[in-house]
Amino acid sequence: MTMSETHQERSLRGRSFRFYLIYIIGLMLFSACQPGATPVANVLPPTETPNTTETLAPPVRYVLGVNAQGMHSVETLLAESGLLIPAAGLTPESQLGTDYDVIADYGQFEGWIQSPVIPTVSLVINPNLAPLSNDTIIDMIRNSVDGVRIVNQTNISGSIPMAISTIQLSSLKTEFANMGYPDGFLLQLYITEIPQNDAIVTELNKLSIELNITEADLETVAQQLVDNRVHLALVKWHTVSEKALWTSAVGENNVIDLYQLPISYLASPNLTITYADNGFPLASY
């Protein structure tokens, strides 16, 4: 009897153990199938982006004086460098640094700074076209044109005459008449950008020279000379190499330097000044 109970007890104990083992294994499998916990990401506070935008300097405001107004190449140069303000928009109360930054003009003016580049105005004679193919006529023109008379008539302060007349106008007319030109002669004249160039035209008219006048840029004038389509040209050069372009075309003796034309300016003290090839100031902050 005791042995049977013991066997029964063992049988129950075995079934209980197997049931417990199966429960444990099932629990383990169930846990393995569950998704793992997602780690919490480190959240950093947003950083501020520094403002790297620089404040742009305002354009330099240029004004041209009365002698330089209408000079297209000068106006284009300054307009590309900054802001060109019409002089008509200024009043006697307009102030440098408040209403404009730079004012420039041909001439010398009290208190103004003179540009180191001084243009020279020259008369170019084409010796390949009659009547200028006559060396005597060229010599008479060269010796009779007068830089002093031209400068006095232009009234651009500080201009320096270079050509000096050595022939009286009355005797010049007589000489032309003896050569078959009692009424002088008609010539084609090309004019580049030269302030108050009418003073030069007046001077040539005094030499019994009647003129057909055409205004043109330097490239056109040079080509017309090469093609022998023009007798005379009024040009303005700024360097020796520029003058050499004309002397190589017609000969050194056929380029008559009439006068030098200074350039002056005033500028706000906070500006840095450089100079363009034509002598006008270019400003920057």
Steps between C-alpha positions, in 0.01 A plus 500: 500500500772736578692410190189567277454846647861571446475404136193717458671791661798459273273486197329827600830664572633402154195639322527824699869541405435442130215753506723754672782443251269547203365822659852638546606421143180656362554812704856529366388461139227761549749748642740444214233590246426840657664810337790646689476835664595796274786704647422864563692728261713777643313823414731801472370855517501676158802718428462850364643564150724806509398781267784527247328752271723806460358846466573619147657841459279752318607596145737793464308804375681691224431845358665647190580869473386712208810441282471120517126476453400334175826304475342159435804287581552678833132474593495128416815439704366665815152349462659153490713581805213633712204731462522803269284785631392772255658829598166667437367323807742682729449835666744749651417342836597147387779361715790268421449176692132570557355549153788361293837330559723607210491796261742515208555729203748619241698798631669616818296631793601639836507232768451216253743209450658472157516164328853380420380418146489813281344452154648673198282627216664463158424578138578203273576587136467240225780573246361251248204714391522816290551783569676377815729283289685828440766524773498881478131517590550266794790713627287814471218344700739365762663839547182704502267307733522661844446316828477822699205626296326164538551483877380856548184425307421171678538671836579166670715606793846348525524398133856526373554618138762306306472612137643846440424698188793649313309622192267798476152404381502773236819370342364144515201593287731668249717190477198278443378732228838487326478119507163503324271508803380863526193390694679235703388139466241255625617213722335206673546520879418218742468594868518266797374585851667830582333759724424833335648383170328788321794717607731284286263516206497880528878504500518289183243721331733795564758320286265520197404136547135409452399180673254218458478371857414148618502388863620142548670266745873434495473168315299655219739794467803270486338288229402805296860620508629160390246496217594857401144623539575794730741796481514603866411351837478644849599241757577482869776268622618414852824302466800498267390161368159647409664783310717248317187354340444831322864575415540153351200564276593846365856574615626678810513845341134473400368471856483854642458521877267793564459513880486290816170459680520437878244297697410588860266355761371506856420181692367402841790424736382143570554393138799336335585660165660340196515642147357371174709508183326821397604670825164511677483384864343167594393473865436207733428453871 
